[in-house]
Amino acid sequence: MGKIFLVVPDAPVEAAAELKSSRTLGSAGIRLGVLDNSKGNADHLLNLIIEGVKKDFKVDSVVMTRKPFSSKPATDVILDQLAKEADLVVSAMAD
């Protein structure tokens, strides 16, 4: 299995920190959560990320959520859904 890296958008890729997890995937796949902040083209960026994750890891499910307004935080309902249905969450902004 490949390594998982966290990349902070404002940091150079060389400075990415390796994610260390106590959860092992084994034959089980990732339950991937996606939070679209509702800015233009965020859905396109997130779809590219999902495709990339699926190439390197087994993904059992993808939970797609979208904030109603980009200028406001995600609602508790959205956050609770992601916490319940996803092992990890990817969020993106774009224009």
Secondary structure, 3 states (H helix, E strand, C coil): CCCCEECCCCCCHHHCEECCCCCCCCCCCEEEEEEECCCCCHHHHHHHHHHHHHHHCCEEEEEEEECCCCCCCCCHHHHHHHHHHCCEEEEECCC
